[in-house]
């Protein structure tokens, strides 16, 4: 039926705030700018209200050189759980971090210690009406720190 060969919808994010829609599930959000140009210094990609089965991928098509890219939930009562590996510089170890599912509502990339260089990617899957699961690999520089955030 050709379903195995379908190309997912690609959403280009121009480093401004973007709320994803439920009917965009299965899409890949490709961030292809070198710096976050939002006046706050952080460009937010906001996940929709979770419905079991929704899935989104966020990938960096270029390296983040200033500002932050944050993928966050729709509300402070919707949480993120799961593991993310952040790779540091050649002299620093790659470290894995777990978003705890009880206080973490976002994943922040800063282009250095929290990843965000070209090739960074995150996959979000809705597990319940209040919980997203995340997996991903975030190349960065310096000593890796957690990208999981409570804001």
C-alpha positions as CSV (number, residue, x, y, z in Angstrom):
1,X,0.0,0.0,0.0
2,X,3.0,2.3,0.0
3,X,2.6,3.3,3.7
4,X,6.1,2.2,4.5
5,X,7.6,4.7,2.1
6,X,5.6,7.8,3.1
7,X,7.7,10.8,3.9
8,X,6.6,12.6,7.2
9,X,5.4,16.2,7.1
10,X,8.3,18.6,7.7
11,X,7.7,21.8,9.6
12,X,10.4,24.4,9.2
13,X,10.8,26.5,12.3
14,X,12.2,29.9,11.7
15,X,13.3,30.3,15.4
16,X,10.1,31.9,16.5
17,X,7.6,30.5,18.9
18,X,5.6,27.7,17.3
19,X,2.7,25.7,18.8
20,X,2.3,22.3,17.2
21,X,-1.1,21.0,16.3
22,X,-2.5,17.5,17.1
23,X,-3.2,17.0,13.3
24,X,0.5,17.5,12.7
25,X,1.4,14.3,14.6
26,X,4.1,12.4,12.8
27,X,5.8,15.6,11.7
28,X,9.4,16.5,11.9
29,X,10.2,20.0,13.1
30,X,13.4,21.1,11.5
31,X,15.1,24.1,13.0
32,X,17.3,25.6,10.3
33,X,18.6,28.9,11.7
34,X,21.8,29.6,13.5
35,X,20.4,31.7,16.3
36,X,17.1,32.1,18.1
37,X,15.7,35.5,17.0
38,X,12.7,35.6,19.4
39,X,12.9,38.8,21.5
40,X,13.1,36.7,24.7
41,X,16.2,34.9,23.5
42,X,14.4,31.6,23.6
43,X,12.4,30.2,20.7
44,X,9.7,27.9,22.0
45,X,8.3,24.8,20.2
46,X,5.1,24.1,22.2
47,X,3.7,20.5,22.2
48,X,-0.1,20.3,21.9
49,X,-2.3,18.8,24.7
50,X,-1.2,15.2,24.7
51,X,-3.4,12.5,23.3
52,X,-2.0,9.0,23.5
53,X,-0.3,8.2,20.2
54,X,0.7,11.7,19.1
55,X,4.4,11.8,18.1
56,X,6.8,14.6,17.0
57,X,10.4,14.8,16.1
58,X,12.5,18.0,16.5
59,X,15.9,18.1,14.7
60,X,18.5,20.8,14.3
61,X,19.3,21.4,10.6
62,X,22.0,23.9,11.6
63,X,23.9,24.6,14.8
64,X,22.4,27.0,17.4
65,X,24.9,29.8,17.8
66,X,23.1,32.0,20.3
67,X,19.9,32.0,22.3
68,X,18.0,28.8,23.1
69,X,15.5,26.5,21.5
70,X,13.1,25.0,24.0
71,X,10.5,22.3,23.4
72,X,7.9,22.5,26.1
73,X,4.5,21.2,27.1
74,X,1.2,23.0,26.7
75,X,0.8,23.6,30.4
76,X,2.6,23.4,33.8
77,X,0.5,20.3,34.6
78,X,1.8,18.3,31.6
79,X,5.1,16.7,32.1
80,X,8.0,15.1,30.2
81,X,9.7,11.8,31.1
82,X,12.5,9.9,29.4
83,X,16.2,9.9,28.6
84,X,18.4,12.3,26.5
85,X,22.1,11.9,25.8
86,X,24.1,15.1,25.6
87,X,27.5,14.8,24.0
88,X,30.1,17.4,25.1
89,X,33.4,18.4,23.6
90,X,36.1,15.9,22.6
91,X,37.6,16.1,26.1
92,X,34.2,15.8,27.9
93,X,32.1,12.6,28.3
94,X,28.7,12.2,26.8
95,X,26.1,12.1,29.6
96,X,22.6,10.8,29.8
97,X,19.9,12.8,31.6
98,X,16.4,11.7,32.6
99,X,13.5,14.1,32.5
100,X,11.5,12.9,35.6
101,X,7.9,13.1,34.5
102,X,6.8,14.9,37.6
103,X,8.4,18.4,37.4
104,X,10.1,18.6,34.0
105,X,7.9,20.5,31.4
106,X,10.6,21.2,28.8
107,X,13.8,20.4,27.0
108,X,16.2,23.3,26.5
109,X,19.0,23.4,23.9
110,X,21.6,26.2,24.2
111,X,24.1,25.3,21.5
112,X,26.8,24.3,24.0
113,X,26.4,22.3,27.3
114,X,22.7,21.4,26.6
115,X,23.2,20.4,23.0
116,X,21.7,22.1,20.0
117,X,24.4,21.6,17.4
118,X,23.6,20.4,13.9
119,X,22.3,16.8,14.1
120,X,20.6,17.2,17.5
121,X,17.2,15.4,17.6
122,X,14.4,14.8,20.0
123,X,11.4,12.5,19.7
124,X,8.3,13.1,21.8
125,X,5.5,10.6,22.2
126,X,2.3,11.2,24.2
127,X,1.9,8.5,26.9
128,X,-1.2,9.9,28.6
129,X,-3.3,13.1,28.8
130,X,-0.6,14.6,31.1
131,X,2.7,12.9,30.0
132,X,5.1,13.0,27.1
133,X,8.0,10.6,26.7
134,X,11.2,12.0,25.2
135,X,14.3,10.3,23.7
136,X,17.1,12.0,21.9
137,X,20.7,12.8,21.2
138,X,22.0,16.4,21.6
139,X,25.5,17.1,20.3
140,X,27.0,20.1,22.1
141,X,30.3,21.4,23.5
142,X,31.8,21.8,26.9
143,X,30.7,19.7,29.9
144,X,27.2,18.4,29.3
145,X,24.5,19.4,31.7
146,X,20.8,18.5,31.8
147,X,18.6,19.9,29.1
148,X,15.5,18.9,31.2
149,X,13.8,22.0,32.6
150,X,11.0,22.9,35.0
151,X,10.0,26.1,33.1
